[in-house]
Amino acid sequence: MSIIRSKFLCDMNKLIVAVVLSMLCFATETRAATPVYTLSIPDDNPHLVKVNATFTLEQDELFMTSEGAEHLPNHWATFVQNMELTDAAGKDILFEAIKPDHWKVNAPLGQSVNLTYEVVLKHADYQWPHQDREAAYARDWGVFYVGRGLFILPSPTLKNTELNFTLPKDWHVSTPWKKKTGTPNSYVADNAEDLLQAAIFAGTHVEFSIKEGGTEIIFALGGEPIIAAQDLFEEVTRAMLKAYIKMFGGAPPDSRMLIIINPEYLGSDGGGVFNRSISMTFTRPPTKQSMLTWGHILSHEIFHMWNGVAIKPATVEDEWFKEGVTDYYSFLFMTRLGFFNERMWDFKNGDRHFLYFNSPAQLSIRKAGFEKPKYADYLYGGGLTLALALDLDIRQRTHHQKSLDTVMRALYQEYGNTRKSYTMSSLLKTIKRATGFDYTELFKQYVEGTARLPLEPYLNYAGLTVAGSDQSAAAPSPQRVARAISRKAEMSPTEQEFLATYLGR
């Protein structure tokens, strides 16, 4: 019995050792599987980024996204140099370019590898489409980059990527990523999209943040004229956050947005949107008088933290709701909060309705979502027109007891921060459940169909009118029809009260 017991104990010890070793190996593999990118900007050359990345080789290709640099012969790789790949022992791994921004790797998969390369800030040497011209730029106080121009990835399913920055003396970096606790200039990107669709600024710029509820807006301001407007940016942003949180009934948890603002030297204002970060450049110092433009951009992008990020459409066919409704509320809240006067509201909504009503597009605003850049005016204007009509109609039917606000709050409660996304069918159901009204026929004609929605019947509730001879729900005419919104010459007391309640007066 003692021999058997001894053998049993020996076998058990071997099993325990094997399990422990297996756990240690698993832990090591888990640590090795965490992608880590270190980005270094040399003191003597701030127009260079040295990248050192460690990750598990999941496929036999490395790649950069071509989005935003399709017009360049080598896409974003145009600015990449001195690329090297080694295994854990420091041995070179062979690779070859198979596309302008894709490289075939000749090595076994599943191993930890080290990738080094440099990104040269020579983007100003090339012509860029207007929407992508802020690919990267330098200022006396720092450098601007977008994530898609910095990162070579081993997999499109990358998750929880650690990002570390080594910077020149007195520099700091502003990013939209989560800060890594206890480590300065270290961050974590949730996934590949979060990594690539981001803007960053590194330098001696001014950074400050505004927090409301679980939401944080980070500003990175460069240049004295821009820094001088800090109080103005803070006033508008804080008011917007409070108003949106109140309307939706809560703030998206753990939400961060980065707003980078710098002077522009190319002759016209610029900007770009990169998921949870936006960039704005001004040829003139931002003021209350110029708020019609920059205030709208701020309010629009902040609203997207709810409508677009927390509440997501299932397909691009519902981009009209994501963008048009967001535009609608950005104008409305800027007016309700006193940043726009009522004439600005008239102008902004009339302008969007004009672009929609007179668009030569021969497709529905749903189908326009497939070619958003081409049909942007039609899609944004159509979505805003639908939102304005719905809001006024619901208010009229319920004596302001319900509104489009009620619908947005219901959508946030149902879809906010879940993995669910809405479709046009589920959107109609939510509207009916929240308000009691069925807008199926309206959507069929003006969302799925190509007819243009006339605003006159809805604006009439508020004593407003639309200039133009043709108010019918017709397809676009070769003749452009004026769509200016204005007050009636004589408004009834009921109309005056309706408009005052609608605008929060």
C-alpha positions in Angstrom: 0.0 0.0 0.0 2.9 2.4 0.8 4.4 1.9 -2.7 1.0 2.6 -4.3 0.5 5.6 -2.1 4.0 6.9 -2.9 3.4 6.5 -6.6 0.0 8.2 -6.3 1.6 11.2 -4.5 4.4 11.4 -7.0 1.9 11.4 -9.9 -0.2 14.1 -8.1 2.9 16.2 -7.6 3.8 15.9 -11.3 0.2 16.9 -12.2 0.3 19.9 -9.9 3.6 21.0 -11.4 2.2 20.5 -14.9 -0.8 22.6 -14.1 1.3 25.4 -12.5 3.6 25.4 -15.5 0.6 25.5 -17.8 -0.9 28.5 -15.9 2.4 30.3 -16.0 2.8 29.7 -19.7 -0.8 30.9 -20.2 -0.1 34.0 -18.2 3.0 34.7 -20.2 1.2 34.2 -23.5 -1.6 36.5 -22.3 0.9 39.2 -21.5 2.7 38.7 -24.8 -0.7 38.9 -26.6 -1.3 42.4 -25.3 -0.2 44.7 -28.2 2.1 47.5 -27.0 3.1 50.5 -29.1 5.7 53.0 -28.0 5.8 56.2 -29.9 8.9 58.4 -29.5 9.4 61.9 -30.8 13.1 62.9 -30.7 14.2 66.2 -29.0 16.3 67.1 -32.0 13.6 66.2 -34.7 10.0 66.8 -33.6 8.9 66.0 -37.2 9.7 62.3 -36.7 7.9 59.6 -34.8 9.8 56.4 -34.0 7.4 53.5 -33.4 8.3 50.3 -31.5 5.5 47.7 -31.4 5.4 44.3 -29.7 2.5 42.0 -30.5 1.5 38.4 -31.3 1.7 37.6 -35.0 -2.0 36.6 -35.7 -1.8 36.5 -39.5 0.8 36.5 -42.2 0.2 40.1 -43.1 0.9 43.5 -41.5 -1.1 46.5 -42.8 -2.1 50.1 -42.6 -5.5 51.4 -43.5 -5.7 53.3 -46.7 -8.6 55.5 -45.6 -7.8 59.1 -46.0 -4.7 58.6 -48.1 -6.1 56.8 -51.1 -4.8 59.4 -53.5 -1.1 58.8 -52.6 0.8 56.1 -54.5 1.7 54.2 -51.2 -1.1 55.5 -49.2 -0.1 56.2 -45.5 3.0 54.1 -46.1 4.3 57.1 -48.1 5.5 58.5 -44.8 6.9 55.2 -43.4 10.7 54.4 -43.4 13.2 52.1 -41.8 10.8 49.3 -41.1 12.2 46.2 -39.4 10.6 43.1 -37.9 12.3 40.7 -35.5 11.3 37.7 -33.3 11.5 37.5 -29.5 15.2 36.5 -29.8 16.0 39.6 -31.9 16.4 37.6 -35.2 15.2 39.3 -38.4 11.9 38.2 -39.9 11.6 38.6 -43.6 8.7 40.5 -45.1 7.8 42.0 -48.5 5.3 44.6 -49.7 2.4 43.0 -51.5 0.3 46.3 -51.7 1.2 49.9 -51.0 0.3 49.5 -47.4 0.3 45.7 -46.9 3.3 43.5 -46.1 3.5 39.7 -46.3 5.4 38.1 -43.3 7.4 35.0 -43.7 7.2 33.6 -40.1 5.2 31.1 -38.0 2.0 32.5 -36.5 1.4 32.8 -32.8 4.8 34.1 -31.8 5.6 37.4 -30.2 7.3 39.8 -32.6 8.8 43.3 -32.5 8.2 45.8 -35.2 10.0 49.1 -35.5 9.6 51.9 -38.1 9.5 55.7 -38.4 6.8 58.1 -39.6 8.1 61.3 -41.2 6.0 64.4 -41.0 6.2 65.5 -44.6 2.5 65.5 -45.3 2.5 69.2 -46.3 4.6 68.2 -49.3 1.5 66.6 -50.9 -1.9 67.8 -52.1 -4.8 66.5 -50.0 -8.5 66.4 -50.5 -10.2 69.1 -48.4 -11.8 66.5 -46.0 -8.4 64.9 -45.4 -6.0 67.8 -45.4 -5.4 67.5 -41.7 -3.6 64.2 -42.1 -0.7 65.6 -40.1 0.8 69.0 -39.5 3.3 70.9 -37.4 3.1 74.1 -35.4 5.7 75.9 -33.4 4.1 74.4 -30.2 3.7 70.8 -31.4 2.6 68.2 -33.9 -0.8 66.8 -35.0 -1.3 63.2 -36.3 -4.2 60.9 -37.0 -4.1 57.3 -35.8 -4.6 55.8 -39.3 -1.4 57.5 -40.4 0.7 56.2 -37.5 -0.1 52.6 -36.9 0.9 49.4 -38.8 -1.3 46.6 -37.4 -1.0 42.8 -37.2 -4.8 42.2 -37.2 -8.1 44.1 -37.7 -9.3 42.5 -34.4 -6.7 44.2 -32.3 -8.0 44.9 -28.7 -6.8 46.7 -25.6 -3.7 48.1 -27.2 -1.3 49.8 -24.8 0.2 53.1 -26.1 3.2 54.8 -24.5 4.7 58.1 -25.6 8.2 59.3 -25.1 8.3 63.1 -25.7 10.7 66.0 -25.9 11.3 68.0 -22.7 8.2 70.0 -21.5 6.0 68.3 -24.1 2.8 66.4 -23.3 0.3 64.5 -25.5 -3.5 64.8 -25.8 -5.4 61.8 -27.0 -9.0 60.4 -26.9 -7.9 57.1 -25.5 -8.3 55.9 -21.9 -5.4 56.9 -19.6 -3.5 54.0 -18.1 -3.6 54.3 -14.4 -0.4 55.3 -12.7 1.7 55.7 -15.8 2.2 59.2 -17.4 1.7 59.5 -21.2 0.3 55.9 -21.4 -3.1 55.0 -22.8 -5.2 52.1 -23.9 -7.2 51.9 -27.1 -10.2 49.6 -27.0 -9.9 48.1 -30.5 -8.5 48.7 -33.9 -11.1 51.3 -34.9 -10.5 53.2 -31.7 -6.8 53.2 -32.5 -7.0 54.3 -36.1 -9.9 56.7 -35.9 -8.3 59.1 -33.5 -6.5 62.4 -33.6 -3.6 63.3 -31.3 -1.6 66.4 -30.5 1.8 66.4 -28.8 3.6 69.5 -27.8 3.5 72.4 -25.3 -0.1 73.3 -26.1 -2.8 74.0 -23.4 -5.0 71.1 -22.3 -8.0 71.3 -20.1 -11.1 69.1 -19.6 -14.7 69.5 -18.8 -16.5 66.8 -16.9 -20.3 66.3 -16.5 -21.7 63.1 -15.2 -19.7 60.3 -16.8 -18.7 62.4 -19.7 -15.4 64.2 -20.3 -14.5 66.6 -23.1 -10.8 67.3 -23.4 -9.5 70.4 -25.2 -6.1 70.8 -26.7 -5.5 74.4 -27.7 -2.5 75.8 -29.6 -1.5 79.3 -30.4 -2.3 82.5 -28.4 -5.4 83.5 -30.3 -7.0 80.1 -29.7 -5.9 79.8 -26.1 -7.4 83.2 -25.5 -10.8 81.7 -26.3 -10.6 79.0 -23.7 -13.4 80.5 -21.5 -15.7 80.7 -24.5 -15.1 77.1 -25.5 -15.7 76.0 -21.9 -18.9 78.0 -21.6 -20.5 76.5 -24.7 -19.3 72.9 -24.0 -20.4 72.8 -20.4 -23.9 74.2 -21.2 -24.3 71.7 -24.1 -23.3 68.7 -21.9 -25.7 69.7 -19.2 -28.5 70.2 -21.6 -27.9 66.9 -23.5 -27.6 64.9 -20.2 -30.9 66.4 -19.1 -32.7 65.6 -22.3 -31.4 62.0 -22.6 -31.8 61.3 -18.9 -28.1 60.4 -18.4 -24.6 60.6 -19.7 -22.9 57.8 -21.7 -20.6 56.1 -19.2 -16.9 56.3 -19.6 -17.2 58.7 -22.6 -14.3 60.8 -23.7 -14.0 63.2 -26.6 -10.9 65.1 -27.6 -11.2 68.5 -29.4 -8.0 69.8 -30.9 -8.0 73.5 -32.0 -5.2 75.3 -33.8 -4.7 78.3 -36.1 -5.0 77.6 -39.8 -2.5 79.0 -42.3 -3.9 77.6 -45.6 -6.4 80.3 -46.2 -9.7 78.7 -45.0 -10.9 77.1 -41.8 -10.5 73.4 -41.6 -11.3 70.4 -39.5 -11.8 66.7 -39.3 -13.9 64.1 -37.4 -12.3 60.9 -36.1 -14.8 59.1 -33.9 -14.1 60.3 -30.4 -11.9 63.2 -31.5 -12.3 66.2 -33.7 -9.9 68.7 -35.1 -10.7 72.4 -35.8 -8.5 75.1 -37.3 -9.3 78.7 -37.6 -8.0 81.4 -39.9 -9.3 84.0 -37.4 -9.6 84.0 -33.6 -12.9 82.3 -32.5 -15.4 84.8 -31.1 -19.1 84.9 -30.1 -19.8 86.5 -33.5 -18.2 83.5 -35.3 -20.0 81.0 -33.1 -22.5 80.3 -35.9 -19.9 78.1 -37.5 -17.7 76.7 -34.7 -20.4 76.5 -32.1 -22.5 74.4 -34.5 -19.6 72.0 -35.0 -19.0 71.6 -31.3 -22.7 71.1 -30.4 -23.1 68.6 -33.3 -20.2 66.4 -32.4 -21.0 66.4 -28.7 -24.5 65.3 -29.5 -23.0 62.4 -31.4 -21.8 61.0 -28.1 -25.4 60.0 -27.7 -26.9 59.8 -31.2 -24.3 57.9 -33.2 -22.1 56.4 -30.5 -24.4 55.3 -27.7 -27.4 55.0 -30.1 -26.2 53.3 -33.3 -28.0 52.7 -36.6 -27.9 49.1 -37.9 -26.9 50.2 -41.4 -25.7 53.2 -43.3 -29.3 53.5 -44.6 -30.2 55.3 -41.4 -27.3 57.8 -41.5 -30.0 60.4 -42.3 -31.3 60.0 -38.7 -27.9 59.9 -37.1 -26.7 63.0 -38.9 -29.9 65.0 -39.7 -31.3 64.7 -36.2 -28.0 65.6 -34.7 -27.8 68.7 -36.9 -31.3 69.6 -35.9 -30.6 69.4 -32.2 -27.3 71.2 -32.5 -29.1 74.3 -33.9 -32.1 74.0 -31.5 -30.0 73.7 -28.3 -27.6 76.5 -29.4 -30.8 78.6 -29.7 -32.4 77.4 -26.5 -29.2 78.1 -24.5 -28.9 81.6 -25.9 -25.8 81.2 -28.1 -27.8 81.6 -31.3 -30.6 84.2 -31.7 -33.9 83.2 -33.3 -32.8 84.6 -36.7 -29.8 82.3 -36.7 -32.1 79.4 -36.0 -34.3 80.5 -39.0 -31.2 80.8 -41.2 -29.6 77.5 -40.3 -32.7 75.4 -40.6 -33.8 77.2 -43.8 -30.4 76.7 -45.3 -30.5 72.9 -44.6 -34.0 72.6 -45.9 -33.1 74.6 -49.0 -30.2 72.2 -49.8 -32.4 69.2 -49.3 -35.4 70.4 -51.2 -33.4 71.6 -54.2 -31.0 68.6 -54.3 -30.8 67.0 -57.8 -30.5 63.6 -56.0 -32.9 61.0 -57.5 -32.9 58.6 -54.6 -34.3 58.4 -51.1 -32.4 59.9 -48.1 -32.0 56.3 -46.8 -30.2 55.2 -50.0 -28.1 58.4 -49.8 -26.4 56.8 -46.8 -24.5 54.5 -49.1 -22.8 57.5 -50.7 -22.7 59.9 -47.8 -19.9 62.3 -49.0 -21.6 62.7 -52.4 -25.1 63.3 -51.0 -24.1 65.0 -47.7 -26.3 68.1 -48.2 -29.3 66.0 -49.2 -28.8 63.5 -46.4 -28.2 66.1 -43.6 -30.9 68.4 -44.9 -33.4 65.7 -45.3 -32.8 64.3 -41.9 -33.1 67.8 -40.3 -36.3 68.5 -42.2 -37.8 65.2 -41.0 -36.7 65.9 -37.4 -38.2 69.4 -37.4 -41.5 68.2 -38.9 -41.7 65.3 -36.4 -40.9 67.5 -33.4 -43.4 70.2 -34.3 -46.1 67.7 -35.1 -45.7 65.7 -31.9 -45.8 68.9 -29.9 -48.9 70.1 -31.6 -50.7 66.8 -31.1 -49.8 66.6 -27.4 -49.7 70.3 -26.5 -46.0 70.1 -25.8 -46.5 67.2 -23.3 -44.3 65.1 -25.7 -41.8 65.9 -28.4 -38.9 64.5 -30.4 -37.0 64.8 -27.1 -39.3 62.1 -25.8 -38.3 59.9 -28.7 -34.6 60.5 -28.2 -34.8 59.7 -24.5 -36.7 56.4 -25.3 -34.1 55.5 -27.9 -31.3 56.1 -25.4 -33.0 54.0 -22.8 -33.5 51.1 -25.3 -30.2 51.2 -27.3 -27.8 53.4 -25.4 -24.5 51.6 -24.6 -25.8 48.2 -25.6 -24.8 46.1 -28.5 -28.2 46.6 -30.1 -28.7 49.0 -33.0 -31.9 50.4 -34.4 -33.4 49.8 -37.9 -36.0 52.0 -39.5 -38.7 49.5 -38.5 -37.6 49.5 -34.8 -37.3 53.3 -35.0 -40.9 53.6 -36.0 -41.9 51.3 -33.2 -40.0 53.4 -30.6 -41.6 56.6 -31.9 -45.1 55.0 -31.7 -44.4 53.6 -28.2 -43.0 56.9 -26.9 -45.6 59.3 -28.4 -48.6 57.1 -29.4 -48.4 58.2 -33.0 -47.7 56.1 -36.1 -45.5 57.8 -38.7 -45.2 54.8 -41.0 -46.8 56.5 -44.0 -44.7 59.6 -43.5 -41.5 57.5 -43.5 -42.7 55.5 -46.5 -43.1 58.6 -48.6 -40.3 60.8 -47.4 -37.6 58.5 -46.0 -37.9 55.4 -48.2 -39.4 57.4 -51.1 -37.9 60.2 -53.1 -40.6 62.9 -52.5 -39.5 66.0 -50.6 -41.2 66.8 -47.4 -42.7 70.4 -47.3 -42.3 72.1 -44.0 -45.0 74.7 -44.3 -47.8 72.7 -42.6 -45.6 72.0 -39.6 -44.0 75.4 -39.3 -47.5 76.9 -39.4 -48.1 75.7 -35.8 -45.4 78.0 -34.6 -46.3 81.0 -36.7 -43.5 80.4 -39.2 -43.5 80.1 -42.9 -41.2 79.0 -45.8 -40.6 81.3 -48.7 -41.1 79.7 -52.1 -43.9 79.2 -54.6 -43.9 75.4 -54.6 -44.7 73.8 -51.2 -45.9 70.4 -52.6 -44.4 67.1 -51.8 -42.7 66.7 -55.2 -39.6 65.4 -56.7 -36.8 68.0 -57.1 -37.5 70.6 -59.8 -34.9 71.9 -62.2 -35.6 75.3 -60.8 -34.2 76.0 -57.3 -36.9 77.0 -54.9 -36.3 79.4 -52.1 -36.7 77.8 -48.7 -36.0 80.6 -46.2 -37.8 80.3 -42.9 -39.3 83.4 -41.4 -42.0 84.7 -39.0 -45.5 85.3 -40.4 -46.4 89.0 -40.8 -49.1 88.5 -38.2 -48.8 85.7 -35.6 -51.7 84.7 -33.5 -51.3 84.5 -29.7 -51.5 80.7 -29.9 -48.7 80.6 -32.5 -46.5 83.0 -30.5 -47.0 80.8 -27.4 -46.2 77.6 -29.4 -43.0 79.1 -30.7 -41.9 80.4 -27.3 -42.5 77.0 -25.7 -40.7 75.2 -28.5 -37.6 77.5 -28.3 -37.6 77.3 -24.5 -38.4 81.0 -24.0 
